[in-house]
């Protein structure tokens, strides 16, 4: 028979069993793991009469985190602290061997924890592994500063670690399900925003909020890598509010984004105190102590970083990288969807803008009107406070040829400025690449001074290339202290291609109009010269010849009646030829138009018309010569057509001046059906009117007469 346990041993066993039952009940009730850890530490300390007991977790890497502790005096293993597993401490031995261990004397043992234990007097230490799912998850450690450790202390600790392991397994399973549910709910909220067509900025802001609450963390940020080796803060959130860096670009130095850019894997910065660079300084200004980030890969490319931050002295938990990586995969899908939707929306907006500009160009609008409309479309599409269209001049200056603003007037169209170093105009001029000015406060020159006066703080410009040459620059400006979005250069560049097309079309139209005007003017000058030559040459000679023949006829003796009759017939024939020549000259360019103006010239046309004409001319003063000539030929052609084709009995001609425009209306009561394609001279009239900026319209339904209307600008 074996020896019977002593009463003291029975009492100790009973205490341990009672403590185990209490902890087991706690675990079975599904208590959170952190509460189980605290309860176990307290029960072990009480049952084993130890001054300090701690439950710790081994982190990824060679570190240890204290999750719970119970002590009746000061010690180093405070909850939440993190320790390196260097040297030969008990916790290090337990991790390496997976078995209980104890150390009675730390005097000659190296390592950080051993050193701190000696300082605190906790040199007698025992530990037992916490094994979860076959892996050494953590350790329960106990120490005594002034009394020997109980016999089998490490073995007795191991009995409790089994319950701790069960609590951890249950808690991790519940946490996993809860985490999955939370992630799915967060992703649904983000996806709903995308599906509703929310702008990417709203989607990015939602992602920052959701990930900070999921981890949880005191803040979060979403950044995007740029082609120039920088990173842009697209959104951010902190529990205290006040994230002020949205839209700002940073160099990668000293950032978790920089680490991820190099490795393409999750990374962390445990302390920003010594981190170099502007971004790290900004982090310190917001009170950030550490951060963890995970890469966001969109359609196979490294797009950006999803990061969370902590203001605590303790680093973020070791599992943060994995949680972020899991969420970042889903975030990438939302970003891809949001970007695709934005691209489709942007394409639709740009196409609509292009159609509006193309319609304006096709309608014959003057270049100044086209330029104003083009730059207004640019400003609205980019979402800026103002926009300018600038044209480079040969003398290293630029001229404002179009402007738009959301509030009040901007730079006046026609204003001219020198191309000064430091301005966007100078950078674009030299590089033919987009450029931005982050602040006008330190930029010299008249254009920068004008920008400051108007409250513009920053700008982005992109070159306008027309037919392979640098024509000018499209520029958007902001009054905000925040810089224009990082994608402004890209958006502006995309639209300047449309701007260049509109400008090329407008210039081609202007050149065509100018060419047509020159042709019409040359033809009119030629007509006038021919009419003058006929009047001063052939007509005068024929008149002199007719007078001489009349004189010869009068001098013929009465007995030569037959000769007198022959001379009379010659004079009549010559007079008929002279009348025909006058008719031709009148059709080429009526002298009365140049001498008396439009009113007398139209009265002459009306008198000579074979169809009755009711004439109403409201033009008291002389009109510009191109306008008078165009109006005269409109009426002349309309009267000719009415007489030849319309079988009309009456023609009404009205000429009036309204709002710097001459309106000429010719209506007849004929058969209608006039068609410019049949060669009735209407095409020539249309060209003549449009050559001076006018417009012609025709209404000629069959059986209902014809109405010809022409508008001619007086400033042509």
C-alpha positions in Angstrom: 0.0 0.0 0.0 1.2 3.5 -0.8 1.5 6.2 1.7 -1.6 8.1 2.3 -1.6 11.9 1.5 -1.1 14.2 4.3 -3.9 16.5 5.4 -2.0 19.5 4.1 -1.6 17.9 0.7 -5.3 17.0 0.6 -6.2 20.6 1.4 -3.9 21.9 -1.4 -5.3 19.4 -3.8 -8.9 20.4 -2.9 -8.0 24.1 -3.4 -6.5 23.3 -6.8 -9.6 21.3 -7.8 -11.9 24.1 -6.7 -9.9 26.7 -8.6 -9.8 24.4 -11.7 -13.6 24.0 -11.5 -14.1 27.7 -11.2 -11.9 28.4 -14.3 -13.5 25.5 -16.2 -17.0 26.9 -15.5 -15.8 30.3 -16.7 -14.5 28.8 -19.9 -17.7 26.7 -20.5 -19.8 29.9 -20.2 -17.9 31.3 -23.2 -16.2 34.1 -21.3 -13.8 36.3 -23.4 -10.2 35.0 -23.4 -8.8 38.1 -21.7 -11.2 37.5 -18.7 -10.2 33.8 -18.6 -6.5 34.8 -18.6 -7.0 37.2 -15.7 -9.1 34.7 -13.7 -6.4 31.9 -14.2 -3.6 34.2 -13.1 -5.6 35.2 -10.0 -6.5 31.6 -9.1 -3.0 30.2 -9.6 -1.5 33.0 -7.5 -3.9 32.3 -4.7 -3.7 28.5 -4.8 0.0 28.3 -5.1 0.7 31.3 -2.8 2.8 33.1 -5.4 3.2 36.9 -5.5 3.2 37.1 -9.3 1.6 35.0 -12.1 1.3 36.1 -15.7 -0.2 34.7 -18.9 1.8 35.5 -22.0 1.5 35.0 -25.8 4.4 34.2 -28.1 4.3 36.7 -31.1 5.4 36.2 -34.6 9.1 36.7 -34.5 11.1 36.5 -31.3 8.9 38.5 -28.9 6.5 37.9 -26.1 3.4 39.9 -25.1 1.9 39.9 -21.6 -1.9 39.3 -21.8 -2.8 39.1 -18.1 -1.1 39.2 -14.7 -1.8 39.0 -11.0 0.6 40.4 -8.4 0.7 41.8 -4.9 3.8 43.9 -5.6 5.6 45.8 -8.5 7.0 43.7 -11.3 8.1 44.0 -14.9 5.6 41.7 -16.6 2.8 44.4 -16.8 -0.2 43.5 -19.0 0.3 44.8 -22.6 4.1 44.9 -22.4 6.2 43.2 -25.1 9.6 41.6 -24.5 12.3 40.1 -26.7 13.1 36.4 -26.2 16.8 36.9 -26.0 19.1 35.1 -23.4 18.1 32.1 -21.4 14.9 33.2 -19.5 12.3 30.7 -18.5 9.9 31.9 -21.1 12.6 31.5 -23.8 13.3 27.9 -22.6 9.6 27.0 -22.7 9.2 28.2 -26.2 12.3 26.3 -27.4 11.5 23.0 -25.7 7.7 23.1 -25.5 8.0 21.7 -21.9 7.7 23.2 -18.4 10.9 24.9 -17.0 12.2 26.6 -13.9 15.1 28.8 -12.9 16.1 29.3 -9.3 18.8 31.9 -9.9 19.1 34.6 -12.6 22.4 35.9 -11.5 24.5 34.8 -14.4 21.8 34.4 -17.0 21.9 36.9 -20.0 19.0 38.6 -21.7 16.6 41.5 -21.3 14.0 39.7 -19.2 16.7 38.1 -17.0 18.2 41.6 -16.4 14.8 43.1 -15.5 14.0 40.1 -13.2 17.2 40.6 -11.3 16.4 44.3 -10.9 12.9 43.5 -9.5 14.1 40.6 -7.4 12.1 38.0 -9.2 14.9 35.6 -9.8 13.0 32.4 -8.9 10.7 31.6 -11.9 8.8 28.7 -13.2 6.8 28.4 -16.5 4.5 26.0 -18.4 3.6 26.1 -22.1 0.1 26.9 -23.3 -0.4 24.5 -26.3 -3.2 25.4 -28.7 -4.0 23.2 -31.7 -0.6 21.4 -31.4 1.5 24.6 -31.3 3.1 26.4 -28.4 0.8 29.4 -28.2 2.1 31.0 -25.1 3.4 30.5 -21.5 2.1 30.8 -17.9 4.9 32.1 -15.7 5.1 32.5 -12.0 7.9 34.0 -9.8 8.8 34.5 -6.2 11.2 37.2 -5.0 11.7 36.2 -1.3 10.7 32.5 -0.9 11.5 29.3 -2.8 9.1 28.2 -5.4 6.7 25.4 -4.4 7.6 21.9 -5.3 6.4 20.9 -8.8 5.5 24.5 -9.4 5.9 24.2 -13.2 3.9 20.9 -13.2 1.1 22.5 -11.3 1.1 25.5 -13.6 0.7 23.1 -16.6 -2.6 21.8 -15.1 -4.0 25.3 -15.4 -2.5 25.9 -18.9 -4.8 23.2 -20.3 -7.8 25.2 -19.3 -6.2 28.4 -20.7 -5.6 26.5 -24.0 -9.3 25.5 -24.1 -10.4 29.0 -23.4 -8.0 30.3 -26.2 -9.4 27.7 -28.6 -13.0 28.6 -27.9 -12.2 32.3 -28.0 -10.3 32.1 -31.2 -13.1 30.1 -32.9 -15.6 32.7 -31.7 -13.3 35.6 -32.6 -12.8 34.1 -36.0 -16.5 33.8 -36.7 -17.1 37.3 -35.2 -14.2 38.7 -37.2 -15.6 37.1 -40.4 -19.0 38.5 -39.8 -17.6 42.0 -39.0 -15.5 41.9 -42.1 -18.4 40.8 -44.3 -20.6 43.6 -42.8 -17.9 46.2 -43.4 -17.3 45.0 -47.0 -21.0 45.1 -47.6 -21.2 48.7 -46.5 -18.2 49.6 -48.8 -19.7 47.6 -51.7 -23.0 49.4 -51.3 -21.3 52.7 -51.5 -19.6 51.6 -54.8 -22.9 50.2 -56.2 -24.6 53.5 -55.4 -22.1 55.4 -57.5 -20.4 57.1 -54.6 -17.2 59.0 -55.7 -14.0 57.2 -54.9 -13.1 59.7 -52.3 -16.2 58.6 -50.3 -15.3 55.0 -50.8 -11.8 55.5 -49.6 -13.0 57.4 -46.5 -15.4 54.6 -45.7 -12.5 52.0 -46.0 -10.4 53.9 -43.5 -13.2 54.1 -41.0 -14.1 50.4 -41.4 -10.6 49.0 -41.1 -9.8 51.1 -38.0 -12.9 49.7 -36.3 -12.2 46.1 -37.4 -8.6 45.8 -36.1 -9.3 47.8 -33.8 -6.9 50.8 -34.0 -6.8 54.5 -33.1 -6.5 55.5 -36.7 -6.3 54.3 -40.3 -5.1 55.6 -43.7 -5.4 54.6 -47.3 -2.5 55.6 -49.6 -1.9 55.2 -53.3 1.5 54.9 -55.0 2.2 57.4 -57.8 4.3 57.1 -60.9 6.9 59.5 -59.6 7.9 57.4 -56.6 5.7 59.2 -54.1 2.6 58.1 -52.2 -0.6 60.1 -51.9 -2.9 60.0 -48.8 -6.3 59.4 -50.2 -8.2 59.1 -47.0 -7.6 58.9 -43.2 -9.5 58.5 -39.9 -8.5 58.9 -36.3 -10.5 58.4 -33.2 -9.8 62.0 -32.2 -10.6 63.4 -35.6 -8.5 65.9 -37.5 -6.8 63.8 -40.2 -5.5 66.7 -42.4 -3.4 65.1 -45.0 -5.9 63.9 -47.6 -4.6 64.7 -51.1 -1.0 65.3 -49.9 1.9 63.6 -51.5 4.8 62.2 -49.5 8.2 60.7 -50.3 8.4 57.0 -49.3 11.2 57.6 -46.8 10.3 56.7 -43.2 6.8 55.3 -44.1 5.3 51.9 -43.8 4.2 52.4 -47.4 7.9 52.6 -48.3 8.6 49.3 -46.6 5.7 47.7 -48.5 6.7 49.2 -51.8 10.1 47.5 -51.4 8.9 44.1 -50.2 5.3 43.8 -51.6 4.4 42.3 -48.2 2.8 43.6 -45.0 5.1 45.7 -42.9 5.2 47.7 -39.7 7.0 50.6 -38.0 7.0 50.2 -34.3 8.3 53.6 -33.4 8.1 56.9 -35.4 10.3 58.8 -33.0 13.5 58.2 -35.0 11.9 57.6 -38.4 13.3 60.0 -41.1 11.4 62.0 -43.7 8.5 64.4 -43.9 5.8 61.7 -43.6 7.2 60.5 -40.3 7.3 64.1 -39.0 3.6 64.4 -40.0 2.9 61.1 -38.2 4.6 62.5 -35.0 2.5 65.7 -35.3 -0.6 63.6 -35.1 0.7 61.6 -32.1 1.2 58.4 -34.0 3.7 56.0 -32.3 3.5 53.0 -34.6 1.7 51.6 -37.7 1.1 48.4 -39.6 0.3 48.3 -43.3 -0.7 45.8 -45.9 -0.4 46.1 -49.7 -3.4 46.7 -51.9 -3.0 44.9 -55.2 -5.5 45.9 -57.9 -5.7 43.8 -61.1 -2.1 42.5 -60.5 -0.5 45.9 -59.8 0.7 47.3 -56.5 -1.9 50.0 -56.1 -1.4 51.3 -52.6 -1.4 50.5 -48.8 -4.0 50.1 -46.2 -2.6 51.0 -42.8 -3.7 51.3 -39.2 -2.0 53.3 -36.4 -1.5 53.3 -32.7 -0.8 56.2 -30.3 0.1 53.8 -27.5 3.7 53.1 -26.4 2.9 49.4 -27.1 3.1 48.2 -30.7 0.0 46.9 -32.5 -0.7 43.2 -32.0 1.2 40.7 -34.0 -1.9 39.5 -35.8 -2.6 42.9 -37.2 -0.7 42.3 -40.4 -2.8 39.2 -41.2 -6.1 40.9 -40.4 -5.1 43.8 -42.6 -4.0 41.6 -45.4 -7.3 39.7 -45.4 -9.3 42.9 -45.5 -7.0 44.5 -48.1 -7.8 41.8 -50.6 -11.5 42.6 -50.5 -10.8 46.4 -50.4 -8.9 45.9 -53.7 -12.0 44.6 -55.3 -14.0 47.6 -54.1 -11.4 50.0 -55.3 -11.2 48.3 -58.7 -15.0 48.5 -59.0 -15.0 52.2 -57.8 -12.3 53.1 -60.3 -14.0 51.3 -63.1 -17.3 53.1 -62.3 -15.4 56.4 -62.1 -13.7 55.8 -65.4 -17.1 55.0 -67.0 -18.6 58.1 -65.5 -15.6 60.2 -66.4 -15.7 58.9 -70.0 -19.4 59.7 -70.3 -18.9 63.2 -68.9 -15.9 63.8 -71.2 -17.8 62.5 -74.2 -20.8 64.8 -73.4 -18.4 67.7 -73.0 -16.8 66.9 -76.3 -20.2 66.7 -78.0 -21.1 70.1 -76.6 -17.8 71.7 -77.8 -18.0 69.9 -81.2 -21.5 71.2 -81.7 -20.3 74.7 -80.9 -17.5 74.4 -83.4 -19.7 72.9 -86.1 -22.2 75.7 -85.6 -19.6 78.2 -86.6 -19.0 79.8 -83.2 -16.1 82.2 -83.1 -12.9 80.8 -81.6 -13.3 83.1 -78.5 -16.6 81.5 -77.7 -15.2 78.0 -78.3 -12.2 78.7 -76.0 -14.5 79.9 -73.2 -16.7 76.8 -73.5 -13.8 74.4 -73.7 -12.1 75.7 -70.6 -15.4 75.8 -68.7 -15.9 72.1 -69.5 -12.4 71.4 -68.2 -13.0 73.3 -65.0 -16.3 71.5 -64.3 -14.9 68.1 -65.2 -11.8 68.4 -63.0 -13.8 70.0 -60.1 -11.6 73.0 -59.7 -12.4 76.6 -58.5 -11.2 78.1 -61.8 -9.7 77.2 -65.2 -7.8 79.1 -67.8 -6.8 78.4 -71.4 -3.5 80.1 -72.3 -1.9 80.5 -75.7 1.9 80.8 -76.0 3.1 83.7 -78.0 6.4 83.9 -80.1 7.9 86.6 -77.7 7.9 84.2 -74.6 4.7 85.5 -73.2 1.3 83.9 -72.9 -2.2 85.2 -73.6 -5.4 84.3 -71.7 -7.8 83.2 -74.5 -10.4 81.5 -72.3 -11.4 81.6 -68.6 -14.0 80.1 -66.2 -14.5 80.5 -62.5 -17.0 79.2 -59.9 -17.0 82.6 -58.1 -16.7 85.9 -59.9 -14.4 87.0 -62.6 -10.9 85.7 -63.0 -8.1 86.8 -65.3 -9.5 88.8 -68.3 -9.5 87.3 -71.7 -6.8 89.0 -73.7 -4.5 89.6 -70.6 -0.9 88.9 -71.5 1.9 87.8 -69.1 5.6 86.9 -69.4 6.6 83.3 -69.0 8.4 83.5 -65.6 10.5 80.8 -64.0 8.7 78.9 -61.2 5.3 79.1 -62.8 3.4 76.2 -64.3 3.4 78.1 -67.6 7.2 78.1 -67.7 7.5 74.4 -66.7 5.0 73.3 -69.3 6.7 75.5 -71.9 10.1 73.9 -71.3 9.1 70.3 -70.7 5.8 69.9 -72.7 4.7 67.9 -69.7 2.1 68.6 -67.0 3.2 70.7 -64.0 1.8 71.9 -60.7 2.4 74.8 -58.4 1.7 73.7 -54.8 1.6 77.3 -53.5 1.8 80.8 -55.1 3.1 82.4 -51.9 6.7 82.3 -53.0 6.4 82.4 -56.8 7.6 85.6 -58.5 6.1 87.4 -61.5 3.0 89.2 -62.6 0.9 86.1 -63.3 1.6 84.7 -59.8 0.8 88.1 -58.2 -2.5 88.1 -60.1 -3.2 84.6 -58.9 -2.6 85.7 -55.3 -4.9 88.7 -55.7 -7.7 86.3 -56.9 -7.2 84.0 -53.9 -5.8 81.1 -56.0 -3.4 79.1 -53.9 -2.3 76.2 -56.2 -2.6 75.2 -59.8 -2.0 72.3 -62.3 -1.3 72.9 -66.0 -1.1 70.5 -69.0 0.2 71.3 -72.5 -2.2 71.7 -75.4 -0.5 70.2 -78.5 -2.2 71.2 -81.8 -0.9 69.5 -84.9 2.4 68.6 -83.2 3.2 72.0 -81.9 2.9 73.4 -78.4 -0.1 75.7 -78.8 -0.7 76.6 -75.2 -1.7 75.3 -71.8 -4.9 74.3 -70.0 -4.8 75.2 -66.3 -7.0 74.5 -63.3 -6.7 76.4 -60.1 -7.8 76.0 -56.5 -8.5 78.4 -53.6 -8.2 75.6 -51.0 -5.1 75.3 -48.8 -5.2 71.6 -49.7 -3.4 70.8 -53.0 -5.4 69.7 -56.0 -6.0 65.9 -56.1 -3.1 63.7 -57.2 -4.9 62.5 -60.3 -5.5 66.1 -61.6 -2.5 66.0 -64.0 -3.8 62.7 -65.5 -7.4 64.0 -65.8 -6.3 67.3 -67.3 -4.0 65.6 -69.8 -6.8 63.3 -70.9 -9.0 66.3 -71.6 -6.4 68.5 -73.2 -6.4 66.1 -76.1 -10.0 67.0 -76.6 -9.2 70.6 -76.1 -6.5 70.4 -78.8 -9.1 68.8 -81.2 -11.6 71.6 -80.5 -8.9 74.2 -81.0 -7.7 72.6 -84.2 -11.3 72.5 -85.5 -12.0 76.0 -84.4 -8.8 77.3 -86.0 -9.6 75.3 -89.2 -13.1 76.8 -89.2 -11.7 80.2 -88.6 -9.1 79.8 -91.4 -11.9 78.5 -93.7 -14.1 81.4 -92.8 -11.3 83.8 -93.3 -10.4 82.2 -96.6 -14.0 82.3 -97.8 -14.3 85.9 -96.7 -11.1 86.7 -98.7 -12.5 84.9 -101.7 -15.8 86.8 -101.5 -14.1 90.1 -100.9 -11.7 89.4 -103.8 -14.7 88.5 -106.0 -16.5 91.7 -105.0 -13.5 93.8 -105.7 -13.1 92.1 -109.1 -16.8 92.7 -109.8 -16.4 96.4 -108.8 -13.3 96.8 -111.0 -15.0 95.1 -114.0 -18.1 97.4 -113.5 -15.8 100.4 -113.2 -13.9 99.4 -116.3 -17.1 98.8 -118.3 -18.5 102.1 -117.1 -15.4 104.1 -117.7 -14.3 102.2 -120.8 -16.7 100.4 -123.1 -19.8 102.2 -121.9 -18.3 105.6 -122.4 -16.9 104.7 -125.8 -20.3 103.3 -126.9 -22.1 106.5 -125.6 -19.6 108.6 -127.6 -20.1 106.5 -130.7 -23.9 106.7 -130.4 -23.7 110.5 -130.1 -21.4 110.7 -133.1 -23.8 108.5 -135.1 -26.8 110.7 -134.0 -24.8 113.8 -135.2 -24.1 112.1 -138.5 -27.8 111.1 -138.8 -28.8 114.7 -138.3 -26.3 115.9 -140.9 -27.6 113.7 -143.7 -29.4 115.7 -146.4 -33.2 115.1 -146.7 -32.8 113.7 -150.2 -30.7 110.8 -148.7 -33.5 109.4 -146.6 -32.4 105.8 -147.1 -28.9 106.6 -145.6 -30.6 108.5 -142.7 -32.7 105.4 -142.0 -29.6 103.2 -142.0 -27.9 105.4 -139.5 -31.0 105.5 -137.4 -31.1 101.7 -137.3 -27.4 101.6 -136.4 -27.9 104.1 -133.5 -30.9 102.1 -132.2 -28.8 98.9 -132.3 -26.0 100.7 -130.5 -28.4 102.0 -127.9 -29.7 98.5 -127.3 -26.2 97.1 -126.9 -25.5 99.9 -124.4 -28.6 99.1 -122.4 -27.6 95.4 -122.3 -24.1 96.4 -121.2 -25.6 98.6 -118.5 -27.7 95.6 -117.4 -24.6 93.4 -117.2 -22.7 96.0 -115.3 -25.6 96.4 -112.8 -25.5 92.6 -112.2 -21.8 92.6 -111.7 -21.7 95.4 -109.1 -24.2 98.2 -109.2 -22.6 101.6 -109.0 -25.6 103.0 -107.3 -24.9 100.7 -104.3 -21.4 102.2 -103.8 -22.7 105.7 -104.4 -26.1 105.8 -102.7 -26.2 102.8 -100.3 -28.5 99.8 -99.8 -31.8 101.7 -99.9 -31.5 103.3 -103.3 -29.9 100.2 -104.8 -32.8 98.0 -103.6 -35.3 100.6 -105.0 -33.6 100.2 -108.4 -33.9 96.5 -108.2 -37.6 96.7 -107.2 -38.4 99.1 -110.1 -36.8 96.8 -112.6 -38.4 93.6 -111.3 -41.1 92.1 -113.6 -43.0 91.1 -110.4 -44.5 93.8 -108.1 -42.3 94.4 -105.1 -43.3 95.9 -101.7 -40.1 97.3 -100.2 -39.6 98.2 -96.5 -36.0 99.3 -95.8 -35.3 100.4 -92.2 -31.7 101.3 -92.6 -31.2 105.1 -92.3 -27.4 105.2 -92.2 -24.9 103.5 -94.5 -23.9 100.0 -93.5 -20.5 98.4 -93.7 -19.7 97.6 -97.4 -19.6 93.8 -97.0 -23.0 93.9 -95.3 -24.5 96.1 -98.0 -23.1 94.0 -100.8 -24.4 90.7 -99.2 -27.9 92.1 -98.5 -28.1 93.5 -102.1 -27.2 90.2 -103.7 -29.6 88.3 -101.4 -32.5 90.5 -102.6 -31.3 90.4 -106.2 -31.1 86.6 -106.3 -34.4 86.2 -104.5 -36.2 88.5 -107.0 -34.6 86.6 -110.0 -35.7 83.3 -108.6 -39.2 84.5 -107.9 -39.5 85.8 -111.5 -37.9 82.7 -113.2 -39.2 79.8 -111.1 -41.8 80.7 -108.5 -44.6 82.1 -110.8 -45.2 84.6 -108.0 -47.5 87.6 -108.2 -46.0 89.6 -105.4 -42.7 89.8 -103.5 -42.3 91.4 -100.0 -38.8 92.6 -99.1 -38.0 93.8 -95.6 -34.6 95.1 -94.3 -34.2 96.1 -90.7 -31.4 96.6 -88.2 -31.8 95.0 -84.7 -29.2 94.5 -82.0 -26.2 95.1 -84.3 -27.6 92.6 -86.8 -29.2 93.3 -90.2 -32.2 91.1 -91.0 -33.1 90.7 -94.7 -36.4 88.8 -95.4 -37.7 88.1 -98.9 -41.1 86.4 -99.2 -43.1 85.6 -102.3 -46.5 84.0 -102.9 -45.3 81.6 -105.6 -45.3 77.8 -105.9 -42.6 77.1 -103.4 -40.3 74.1 -103.6 -37.1 76.1 -103.8 -34.1 73.8 -103.4 -30.4 74.9 -103.1 -29.3 71.7 -104.7 -31.0 72.7 -107.9 -28.5 75.4 -108.5 -30.7 78.4 -107.9 -27.9 80.5 -106.5 -28.8 79.9 -102.9 -25.6 78.1 -102.1 -23.6 81.1 -103.2 -25.8 83.3 -101.0 -25.2 81.0 -98.0 -21.5 81.1 -98.6 -21.5 84.9 -98.9 -23.6 85.3 -95.7 -21.5 82.9 -93.7 -18.2 84.5 -94.9 -19.0 87.6 -92.9 -20.4 85.6 -89.9 -24.0 85.6 -91.0 -26.6 82.9 -91.4 -29.2 82.1 -94.1 -32.4 80.1 -93.6 -35.0 79.0 -96.3 -38.6 77.9 -96.0 -40.2 76.9 -99.2 -43.0 74.3 -98.9 -44.6 73.2 -102.1 -47.7 75.4 -102.9 -47.0 77.9 -100.1 -44.5 80.3 -101.4 -40.9 80.9 -100.4 -39.4 82.8 -97.4 -35.7 83.6 -97.4 -34.2 85.0 -94.3 -30.6 86.2 -93.8 -28.9 87.6 -90.6 -25.8 89.7 -91.2 -23.7 91.0 -88.2 -22.8 94.7 -88.4 -19.4 94.0 -86.8 -18.4 91.7 -89.7 
